[in-house]
């Protein structure tokens, strides 16, 4: 048990000595997570926009939409 406390003390000392490095790592990690969330939101918005567009087309001009679909 004493060894565990010594290791914990060493880890805490290392973190105190490398605080700037740790802050840099956490900052980079936060930016990466933010970027990934932004991309996911943009993809979701695009998918929703496309789904709504297809629904509008099929609701307002169902026959024309089916005709285009058959021609393609």
N, C-alpha and C positions, 0 to 999 in steps of 0.2 A: 504494500500500500504506500509505503514511503517513496518508492521509486516512481509511482504514478504521480504523486504530488511534485516530485522533482522535475519530471518531464513536463507537467503542466506549467510549472514555474518557468522552465526554459522556453516553452512555447509562448507564454505571455511576454517574457523578455524579448523574444525574437520579434513578436508583433509590435511591441513598443519601439524597438530599434528600427523596424522596417515599416513604420506607419505610413510614410509617403508612398511606398511601393504598394501597400495594401489598399490605400485610398485610390491609387491609379488603377489597380485591377478592378476594384468595385465600380469605379466610374466607367471604365470600358465595358464591364459587364452590364451596367445599367443602360448604356447607349445601345448595346447589341440587343438587349431585350426590348427596349423601346422601338428600335428599328423593325424588329421582327413583328411586334404587335401592330405597328403602322402598316407594314406590308400585308398582314393578315386582314386588317380592317379594309384596306384598299381592295383586296381580292373579294372580300365579302360584299363590299359596296358594288363592285362591278358585277358580280353574280346576281345580286338583287336587282340592279338596274336592268340587266339583260332579261331577267325573268319577267320583270314588270313590262318591259318593252314587248316581249313575246305575248304576254297576256293581253296587252292593249291591242296589238295587231289581230289577235285571234278574236277578241271581243268585238272590235269595231268593224273589221272586214274579214270575217271568217272565211267567206268564199274565196276572196282574193288571196288570202294567206294560204289556203289549201291549194289553190291553183299554182301559186309560186312554188310551194313545196313540191308539188307533183312535177313541175317543169325542171326543178333542180334535180 
